[in-house]
Amino acid sequence: MQTGATTGLRERLVQLSKSRLVRQNAILFSGGLVAGIGGFVFHAIAGRILGPSIYGQVAFLIAVYAVGTAPALILIVVLARYTATLAARGDPGVRSLLTRTIRLIAIPCLLAVLFTALFARPIAAFEHLGSTIPVLILGFSIALVWQVAIPRGILQGLQRFTALSLNLSMELVVRTILVYALLAAGYAVSGAMAAVFVGLAFAFFLGIYTLRDHFRGTGTRVRLRVMAGFSLTAAAGIIGVQILYNQDVILAEHYLSAHEGGIYGGLNKIGTILYFLTLSVSQVLFPRVVEAVAKEEHPGRILLSSAGILSVLGAGALFVFAVVPGLVVNVLFGKGFVDATPFVFLVGVIGLSLSLNNLLVQFFMAVHDRVFVPILFAACIVEAVLIVLFHAHVGQVVLDVLVALVGLLALLSIRCYLLLPTLRAESLQEAEVPVK
């Protein structure tokens, strides 16, 4: 009987290894894991060298940078969806999509740099920064990440997950190596932000290089304005998740003391271990669901399988957080952040909730369901209000965020439960993508 069970398990593992969804998740997971480790090593290096008070400034700037990446994430989703539709229909318009989008996005990039230059001094004063230079570098970094989004979105839509995995991981590898060198040289907050900028520049040129095969010959000219309708849905989903993910750090740094603000910044990064650990699942889910819709297949099974994969990955990290929270804090940030230890498991639950929320949001965007939008933004408001009202210490802020994210997960799950039985591929099919 035991032999039969073992044989059945072996057969199941073989089936899983042959699953296209599992293989794609494994490829992108490896790149996401390297990127995630690089991101946390970046913060660990900054926290150890700079100490909680100055590290709080870095955490604030990175949080603002993350908010500024919202347009990039919107662009990735829009381009991934458009590219996946082109690929499913055999349309050769990728070259035109790449070059025309780069030229178009250059305009808001310049505006972002000018805006940052104008408001660098008030921003520095608001968060008690000693110099405007880190803020200026922040502006250039936000502009550049919008350009980095273009090749990444196209790679995701083409389901070239190996190249996308390499792009994601190498950005953080370069950033992490450089931040240690710059901080060791005494460049402090400016050095940390410069490392972010250089890592992005490397990722942009690598992304263009990996799409070089589309530069050969001539391709169909695409009409970018056909993406406008979906862009609104994508903007709502991406901005909502980004607000949930970053406004707590910004508000905590403002309301808490310098030390506690740094502690919460570290906790936020620990919690996002689960988010980045499982981010590849939603990145694979999105083009797969778009592909299923384009080919008139029902995407519900892809969502359920992806949720299972995400939950298994997250459960492993939560187990570590529960068993050795002190070790997690010490390894990542050192003894100066020991006050964060009691909250490690709770921020792990926050990270897993955020990941599941993001997975559902990606699914809703892929099937172009808009009902999730007011639910998501209500959660953003609730989280902000809770922090404004209850911020006496770090523990209160952690509980504020936990309540908001778990509540959101419950509401989005109910919406998904009601939506799945009604999904029909033919009813979700959009109009033909116009080309000229």
N, C-alpha and C positions, 0 to 999 in steps of 0.2 A: 504494500500500500504506500509506503514511504517512497519506494522507487518510482511508482506511478506519479506521485506528487512531484518528485524531483524532475521527472521527464516532462511533466506538464509545465513546470516552471521554466525549464530549459527551452521548451518550444515557444513559450510566451516571450522569453527574452529574445529569441531569434526573430520572432515576428516584430517586436519593438525595434530591433536593430535595422530591419528592412523598411520601417516606416519612414516615409519622406518627411513627415512633420517632425519626428524625433531626430532625424539626421540634421535637418535644418536648424533645429533648436540647439543641438550639440555644437554645431559649427559656430553659430552666433553667440552661444553661451560662453564658449572658450574666449572669444574676443571680448565679450562683455565682462567676463571674470577678470581678465588682465586689465581692462580699463577700470573696473571697479576697484581692484587692488591698487592700481596706480593712483586713482583718485584719493583713496584713503591714506595711502602712503604720503601723498602730497600734503594732506592735512595733518598727518601725524608728524611729518618733518617740520611743518610750519608751527604746529603747537608746541613741539619739544624745544625748538630753537628760540621761538619768540615769547613763549609763556602765555598764560591765559589772557591777560589784558590786551597785549598787542595782537595776539591771534584772533581775538574778538573782532578786530578791525578787518583782518583778512576774511574771516567768516562772513562779515557783513558785505564786503565787496563781492565775494563769490556768490552770495545769495542774490545780490542785485544783478550780477552777471547771469545767474541762472534764470532770473525773471526776464532779463533781456534776451535770453535764448528762445523765449516763447515764439517769436516770429520764425526763428529757424526751425523749430519743431513743427510749426504749422506748415512751413514750406516743405519739410521732409514728407509729411503726411500727404499733402496735396500732390507733390511730384511722384511719390510712391504709388498713389492711387491712379494717377493719370498714366504713369509709365506701365503699371501692371495691366491697365486696360489696353494700352497700345500693344504690349507684348502678347496678350491673350488673343488679339485680333491680327497679329502678324504685321503690325504697322511699323515701318522703319523710321519713325520720327524722333528717335532719341537724340540724335546729333543736334537737330534744330531746337529741341527742348532744352538741351544743355546750354548751348551758346546764347540763345535768346534770353533765357532766365538769368544767366550771369550778367548780361548787359542791363537787364531791367532792374535787378536787385542792387546794382552799383549805386543807383540814385538814393534809395533810403539809407544805404551804408554811409554815404557822404553826409547826409542829414544827421545821422546818429552821432558821427564824430563832431560835427559842428554844435549839436545840442549839448554834448558832454563838455566841450570846451567852454561854452557859455555858462554852464551851471556847475562847473567843477568846484568852485570855491564854496558855494552854499552847501553842496553835498558833503564836502570835507568838514565843514563847520558843524553840520547836523550830527555826524557820527564821531566828532572829535578827532578827526584824522590830522596828523601833523603836517601833511603836504597834499597838494592837489595832483601830484604826479601819478599816484596810483589810480585816481579817478580818471585821468586822461587815458591811461593805458587801458582801463576798464572800457572806455568808449570805443577805442580801436578794436578791442577784443570782441565786443558785442557786434560791431560792424563785420568783422571777419567771420564770426561764426555763422552769420547769415549766408555768406558765400560758401562756407564749408557744407552747409545743409544741402546745396544743390547736387553735387555728386553723390552724397549719401542717400538722398531721396530717390535718385534714379537707380542706384545700386540696389536699394531695398525693393523698388518696384520690379526690377529685373530678376529678383530673387538670387542675386549674386552675393550670397551671404558670406562666402569666404573673403572676398575683397572688402565687403563692408566690415566684417569682423576685424580684419587687419587695420583698416582705417581707424576704427574706434579705439583699438588697443594702442596703436603707435602714437596717437595724440597724447595719451596719458603717460606713456613711457617717456616720451620726450619731455613733457611737462614736469614729471617727477624728477628726472635726472637733473634738469636745469634748475629747479627750485632749490635743490640742496646746494648746488654750486653758488647760486646767487645769494642765498641766505647766509651761507658760510662766508661769503665775501662781504657781508654786512649791508646788503641792500634792503633788508627787512620787507615791509609791505610792498614797496615798489618792485622788489625782486620777485616776490610771489606772483604779482600780476603780470610781470614781464614773461614769466615762465608759461603762464596761461596763453599769452599771445603767440609765443613761438610754437607751442604745441599745435595751436590751431593752424598756423601757416603751414606747418609740415603736413597736417591732415588734408588741407586743401589741395596742395600740389600732388599728394599721393592719390587723392580721389580722382583728379583730372587724369593722372597717368593710367589708372586702372580702367578708365573708360576710353582709352586711346583707340581701341578697335572701332569705335563708332565715328572716328574722325575720317575714316577711309571712305572714298566714294561720296555719293550724294544721297541725302535722305529727304523724306517728306517734310515740308514745312508745317509746323503745328501752329494752332491759334491759341495763345495763352489765355485769352479771355474766357474760354469755355470752362476754365477751372474756377471761375469766380464764385459760382453758386456753392460748390462744395467747400470752398475756402472759408466761408462763414461758419459752417458746421465744425470744420477742423479748428478754426480759431477759438471757438467757444470751448471745445474739448481740451485743447492744449493749454490755453491760458488758464482755464479752471484748475487743471491738475498742477500747473506751475505755481499758481497762487497758493494752493494748499501746501505745496512742498517747500515754499520759501518765505511766505509772509510771517511764519512763526519765528524764524531766525531774526528777521528784521525787527519785529515787534519786541522780541525778547531782548535783543541788544539795546533797544531804546528804553525799555521799562526796567530791566534788571540792572544790578550793579555791574561794573566792568568784569569782575571775577565770575559772577553767575552768568553773565552774558556769554563769556567764553566757554563756561561749562555747558551751557545749553547748545552753543554752536557745535561743540564736540559731540554731544548727544545726538543732535540732528544728523551729523555725519555717520555716527554708528548705526542709527536707525535706517539710514539709506543704504546700508550694506545689503539688506534684503531687497530694496527697490532695484538697485543696480544688478544684484545677483540674478534677478528674475526678469530684468527688462528685455532680454532677448526673446522671451516668450511672446510678449506683445508685439515686438518688432517682426517676428515671423508670422504671428496671427494676422496682422493687418493685410499684407499682400495676398496671403492665402485665402482670406475671406473675400477680398475683391476678386480674385481669380475664380473662386467658387460661384460668385454672383454672375460674373461675365460668362461663365460656362454653364449657367443655369443649374447649378448644384446647390443643395441646401447647406449653409455654413454652420449650422448649430453644432454638429459633431466636432468641428474644428475648435469651437469655443470651449466645449466641455473637456476635450483632450488637453487644450492649452491650460485651462484652469487647474486640471489635475497635475500637470507638469509643474506649474508655478507653485502649487501648494506643497508638493513634495520637496522642491528646492527650498522653499521658505521654512518648512518645518525643521529641516536640518540646521539652518542658521539659528532658529529660535531655540533649539535644544542647547546649542553652544552658549547662547546668551543667558539661558536659565541656569546652566551648570557652573560656568566660570565667568561671571560678569566682570569681576575684578581683573582677571587676566586680559579680557578684551580691552578694557580701558587702559591698562598698563602697557599692553603691546602697541596700541594705536597712538596714545597720547602721553603716556608716562604718569608718574606719581602726582604731578601737578593737577591732574584731572580726577583725583580719587573721589571727589564729591559726586561724580557722575555715576558711580557704581550702582547705587540702589535703583537707578532708573533704566538700566540697560535693557532688561527684558521688556519693559513697557514700550520703549522706543522701538524695539524689535517688532512688537505687535503693530505699532504705528507703521513701520516700514512695510510689513506684509499687507496691512490694510490698504496702504497707498498703492502697492503693486496690483492688488486685486481690483481696486477701483480703476486704475489705469487700464488694466486689461479689458474691463467692461466698457470703458469709455472708447477705447480703440475699436472694439467690436461695434458699438453703436455708430461710430463714425464710418466704419467700413460699409455698414448696411444703410447709412445715411438716415438714421433715426434721430430726430431732434428732441424727443421728449426728455432726454437725459439732461439737456442744457439747463433748464431752471432748477433741477434737482442739484446739479453740480455747483451752480453759483450760490444757491441757498446755503450749501455746506461751507463755501468760502466765507460767506458773511457770518455764519454761526461761529466758525473758528476764530475769526478776527474779533468778534464781539466778546467771546469767552476770554480771550487773552487780555483784551482791554479791561475787562471787569475783574479778572482773577489772575494776578501776576505777582503775588506776594513773594514767591520763591520759585525755584526751578520746577519743583514737583507740581505746582499748580499749572504751569504752562504745559507740562507733559500731559497732564490729565485733560486740559482743554483740547489739545490736538487729538488725543485718543478718542474722546467723546465725538468730536466732529467727524473723524474719518470712519469710525465704526458705524456711526449713524448713516453716513453716506453710503457705505457698503451695503447696508441693509436695504436702503431705498433703491439703489441701482440693481440689486439682486432681484427685488420684487418687479421692477420694470422689465428686466431681462426675462423673468419667468413668464410674464404676461406677453412679451413680444415674441419669444421663440416659436410658440405654436402657430402664430399668424404669418411667419416668414415664408414667402414663396419666391423662388428665384425669379420667376417671370415678372412678378410684381415689383421686384427691386431693380430690374434691368433698366438702366438709364439710356437716354438717347445716344445714338451713334456719336462717337467723338469726331467733331468736324476737323478736317485737315484741308490744306490747300497747297 
